[in-house]
Amino acid sequence: MLSLTLLRHGAVDERPFVLWGQLDPPVSDAGWAAMQRAVDGQRWDGVISSPLQRCRNFAQAVQPDCRVIDALREMHFGGWQGMTPAEVMASDGERYAAFQRDPENLAPPDGEALPMFRRRVLGALADWQSSGADGDWLCLTHGGVIRVLLQAWLRIDDHWRIAVPPATAITFLLPEGDDPVLLALRPPP
């Protein structure tokens, strides 16, 4: 039986809600401690991770030979990367509002379209599952990746209705040939 705990990386800095995208800042000390508290006392048969250091460094601390999967990196927010939504609204408000209303058909400037991001993430998880993974696994990844998985696995229509704060842990049972089952949702410690 396969279970997968999705753990969003911890906070990066003191500015909340930054669209880090594929920029690669490190996790703050407080963010690292929150991730540690989220997994304390748990054992994993395997660990997979985004290649970005805010995920990979912690994954390697949990399991030095963790499997890094490039497709688990965050969505590319193009020209909006490194900005908060308020900063984007101030500089590119009309386009950002349009993207919020219709993320299926609009993308950030020079960024990744949500349908392409979704295909990348779902394809990577399908490939990983088909590789014979079994037991209890941990996946260190990003808010956008987790939103895509929750949207697909729980059949939620609106991508933006899902909030995934840093260091949130969500565990799914992934039965072969059947729908994923939500086992646990743990907000940040």
N, C-alpha and C positions, 0 to 999 in steps of 0.2 A: 504494500500500500504506500502511496506517495503523498506526502504533505509538503506544502511550500509556505514558508513564512516570508512575506514581503516586508522588508524593513526599509523605510525611507531614511536616507542619510540624515545625520544630525544637522543642527543649525550651522551655517557657514560664518555669519557675522551678526552684528547687532541689528542690521536692517532687515525687517521681516518682508516676506513676499517678493523677494528679488527674482527676476526671471534669469536665473544663471544659465539655463540652457546647457550648451556644451563648453562654456567657459569652465575652467578647472581650479577653482579656489579650494583650499583645504577646509576641513571641518574645524570649527572653533573647539576650544577645550570643553566648553559647556555642551556643545553638540556631541562630542565624543563620549562624554560622561552619560548623556541621555541615551545614546545607542547602547552603551554598556549596560545600563540599567534595564533597557528593553529586552536584552537577551540573557541577563544573569540567570544562572541555574539551568539553562537549557543546553541540550547536547544536539549536535547536528551530524547527520551521516554525510553531508556534503554542503558546500557553500558555492553559490554563483554570484557574480558581481558585474556591475557596470565597470568599464575601464577607467572612469573618471575617479580621481584620487579621493574625492569626498565619500565615495563608496568603497573603492578598491582597497584603500589603506586599512579600513576597519575589517573588511572581509578577510584580508591576509592576516590580520591579528587574530581573528577567530580561527581561521584555518589557512596556514601558510600556503598550501597547495590548492587554494580555491580556484575555481574555473572562472576566468574573466571572459565575458561574452560581450563583444563590441556592440551588438544591437540593443543592449540594455542601457545604453547611454540616453541621456535626456533628449527631449525634442530640441531642435535647433531653432532658437528664436530670432535668428538673423540680427538685424539692426537694433532689436530691442534687448538683446542679451546684456545682463549686468544692470538693468534698470528695474525699478519698481513699476507696478501698473500706474501709479500716480505720475511718475516721471514720463512714462510712455504717453499717458493721456495729455500731459502738458506739451509734449513735443510732436506727437503723431496721433492725436485724439480721435480724429475721424476714422482713420484706418484701423486703429485699435478697437474702437467701438464696433466697427463692421466685422472685424475678426471675432470678437466676442459673440456677436449675434449669429455668425455663420462660419464656424471654424471648419466645417466640412468642405467649404468651397473657397475660402480665403486663407492666406498664409501670411505670417510676418514678413516684412521686407527682407529679401535675400535669405529667408528662413525655410523651414521644413513644413510642408502641408500636413495637417492632422491625419488624413487618410494614409499617406505614405508612412508617417510615424507609426500609426496603428499596425499597418502591415508588417513593418520591421519588427516591432515588439512581439506581436502575436506569432509571427513566423519563428522568431528566435526561441520563444517558449515552447512552441510545438516541436521544433528540432531538438531542444534539450530534453523534453519529455520522451521523445521517441528514441533517445540514446540509451534508454534503459535505467534512468534514475529511479531509485527506490528509497524508501525510508523518509526521514525527516530532514528537509533541506531548508537552508536560509538563502534568501536572495537580497543582496544589498543593491538598492536602486534609487530611483528618483520619483518625485511626486507625479510627474506626467506619465511615466511608465506605469505606476500603480493605478492611476486614473484610467488609463487605457485597459488594463487588465480587469479592474472592477467593472468598468462599463461593459466589457464583453462578457465576463463570467457571470455577472449579476443582471445583465440585460437592462442597463440603465441608459436611457436615451440621451440625456443631456450631460455631456462631458464636464461642464463647468459646475454642476451641482455636487461634485465630489471634492471635498477638502481633505488633504492628506498632510497634516502638519509634520515638521521634522521629527524623526525618531518614532513615528507611528509604526506599529507592527500589526500585520493582518495575516492570519493563517487560513489556508485553504487545503482541503482534501481534494486531490486530483485523481479520481477513480478512472482507470483506463476505460475508454469508450463511453464515458458518462459525463454529465455536467459537473463542473467544480462545485464544491460545497464549502460555504463560509463556516469555519470552525471557531475563529476568535478574532476580535477586533480590539486591539489594545492601543489607546491613545498614548501620546508621549508621557513618559514617567515624570 
